[in-house]
Structure formats: C-alpha cells, structure tokens
Amino acid sequence: QVQLVESGGGLVQPGGSLRLSCAASGSSIAQYAMAWYHQAPGKLRELVAAVRSRGGTQYADSVKGRFTISRDNAKNTVYLQMNSLKPEDTAVYYCNAGFYSSTYAPLPYWGQGTQVTVSS
C-alpha cells in the first residue's frame, strides 16, 4: 500500500510559478500511473494531469501549456510544475496513484493535499 504526501503549495501572484511534489512511501510508484487533482471550494475534485508509468501524459484543457507533470521513479516522487498561474488555479491539490485503461483511473490512494492560492 502506497502512502502519498504532497508539498510545495503556497501563495503566489498571477503569472507566477510553483512546483508541487508528491513523495511516496510504502511502495514504489514505478508500478503506478500517477496524477494530480485539484478541488476548489464548493466544487468536485478534478483531474489536472496524469502520467503513465513510462512517461506519457494527459492534461486538463484548462492547464495545457502551463502545467507539466513529471516523475522520478528513483526518488519515488511525482512533480507538478505550474507556470503562468491564474486565480482560477486556486485549489487544494492532491496526488493520486492509479492506472490507465484508455484514460486515467484513480485508485483510492490519495495524499492529504496542499493548498495553492493565486492572488494579487
């Protein structure tokens, strides 16, 4: 069973950048597809980005060209590089372990979340 811990959130100005990290323990992430979700107040948790075990990626339309998901299996860590941040990116960001059918499918392995606030 894999445990996930997110870090790197904080307060940034519009147009700024932030890198989130998801550190895994208990199991190697190499066997999993991995993803980042976010959840804003009053809204459902949404898929932001996902990466296959061998590097293929998918992104929500709202973040394409701005966010990059990556993984370092040797460090058992997944990252989300967020550039050109917008106020609408404000949310709690969660890391998830899952798999692919044709699209990303989450397993019930979640981190505790890290808050990202984009505001001037």
Secondary structure as UniProt FT lines:
FT   STRAND          3..7
FT   STRAND          10..12
FT   TURN            14..15
FT   STRAND          18..25
FT   HELIX           29..31
FT   STRAND          33..39
FT   TURN            41..42
FT   STRAND          46..51
FT   TURN            53..54
FT   STRAND          57..59
FT   HELIX           61..63
FT   TURN            64..66
FT   STRAND          67..72
FT   HELIX           73..75
FT   STRAND          77..82
FT   HELIX           87..89
FT   STRAND          91..100
FT   STRAND          104..110
FT   STRAND          114..118
//
